[in-house]
């Protein structure tokens, strides 16, 4: 527990996180974001955040050391797609019981690691600490070290029990595990002047694959994507990249900063949502690579690619612009999407009536104000009752949110589109922007809304 406390303190002192640095010493000790409410930690604890950050490494076994309910907490609730291995979709847990709580479960954990290696032979096993096993004093670092020596495989301890703090803190603790045990342990077969790392991209619904062809066309290789559709070997070789790009609201800002500190890999924060942001990110990647020794013609080739892809995207978006011009959107999400999706929708003439900032950093909020100006309507919390009122009063033509709030929109008889991690459509890059607009158009103009908004026969005051 002492090592965990020290690691949490280091994360709270993260120099690259202006949010933490802007707090007083007393506030900083409280952790990242609002503290958890007992009984309401599902989907928002440190364990959940660590598993979200690391589970998209698709070829390793992810073993949860704790009660079986903890495995059900985060497993398979995000559509992080894989282009090959499917082992990450298998749920592994030690499933501890009452006797394990009394006598300790370290031997049970060791046996579970051995069983996984014998049956599946993965390149590595990631072991996640949970609240119960941390409280009874199981030392997963020692067990993982012993198992690695015994079986000749990397066994990575991820010490992020749920009570440690919020999901955002768990993201960072997951990044710390990669820094401590994975990155720098292997070497790539070859390197190029155009190798890059991407941090905080989870390949939800295959979004990474909408960006990869653009980079490949320019001769840019993603050496390691952390962590969507990642392979253990690629992550272990991430220290050989030339630059890094942070995608997800600085959830892994400690990883990006320490990669620059340890391996001299400069990084920037960008977005692949929307035409303008995608183009800007491509230009920034090209510029930084040239500074690191890439061919001098890379920016020119990037500009030509951008011009071609933007023209192609706008041509496909033209039929939708007139239909969606002035349509009002209530955006209930967070993080990078709180500003990047705003920018994307404004490009086709839609009006953002409000956007949530529950999981957004100070930088995200600043960008929202820059994009929306004086019309920026931001809210940290939006209770279902208030959300229903906004929709019922016709202040929005559609709501974009996660699955938890879809029923509020349906009750208000308002079109709804999934924008969070459960979504089935990819919205990144130029292709993703076209798909997003297409899905919004389909939702708004679905004939079902005209039918459900009609008065019931018994509400027509005797009219036929």
Secondary structure as GFF3:
##gff-version 3
##sequence-region A 1 464
A	DSSP	alpha_helix	2	12	.	.	.	ID=ss1
A	DSSP	alpha_helix	18	21	.	.	.	ID=ss2
A	DSSP	alpha_helix	25	28	.	.	.	ID=ss3
A	DSSP	alpha_helix	46	55	.	.	.	ID=ss4
A	DSSP	beta_strand	61	65	.	.	.	ID=ss5
A	DSSP	alpha_helix	68	74	.	.	.	ID=ss6
A	DSSP	three_ten_helix	87	89	.	.	.	ID=ss7
A	DSSP	beta_strand	92	93	.	.	.	ID=ss8
A	DSSP	alpha_helix	98	103	.	.	.	ID=ss9
A	DSSP	alpha_helix	106	120	.	.	.	ID=ss10
A	DSSP	beta_strand	124	129	.	.	.	ID=ss11
A	DSSP	alpha_helix	131	135	.	.	.	ID=ss12
A	DSSP	alpha_helix	140	151	.	.	.	ID=ss13
A	DSSP	beta_strand	154	158	.	.	.	ID=ss14
A	DSSP	three_ten_helix	162	164	.	.	.	ID=ss15
A	DSSP	alpha_helix	167	181	.	.	.	ID=ss16
A	DSSP	beta_strand	195	201	.	.	.	ID=ss17
A	DSSP	alpha_helix	208	217	.	.	.	ID=ss18
A	DSSP	beta_strand	221	227	.	.	.	ID=ss19
A	DSSP	alpha_helix	232	236	.	.	.	ID=ss20
A	DSSP	three_ten_helix	238	240	.	.	.	ID=ss21
A	DSSP	beta_strand	243	246	.	.	.	ID=ss22
A	DSSP	alpha_helix	253	263	.	.	.	ID=ss23
A	DSSP	beta_strand	266	269	.	.	.	ID=ss24
A	DSSP	alpha_helix	275	291	.	.	.	ID=ss25
A	DSSP	alpha_helix	298	324	.	.	.	ID=ss26
A	DSSP	beta_strand	328	332	.	.	.	ID=ss27
A	DSSP	alpha_helix	337	346	.	.	.	ID=ss28
A	DSSP	beta_strand	351	356	.	.	.	ID=ss29
A	DSSP	alpha_helix	362	372	.	.	.	ID=ss30
A	DSSP	three_ten_helix	373	375	.	.	.	ID=ss31
A	DSSP	beta_strand	378	379	.	.	.	ID=ss32
A	DSSP	alpha_helix	384	392	.	.	.	ID=ss33
A	DSSP	beta_strand	398	401	.	.	.	ID=ss34
A	DSSP	three_ten_helix	403	405	.	.	.	ID=ss35
A	DSSP	alpha_helix	406	411	.	.	.	ID=ss36
A	DSSP	beta_strand	415	418	.	.	.	ID=ss37
A	DSSP	alpha_helix	429	444	.	.	.	ID=ss38
A	DSSP	alpha_helix	448	452	.	.	.	ID=ss39
A	DSSP	three_ten_helix	457	459	.	.	.	ID=ss40
###
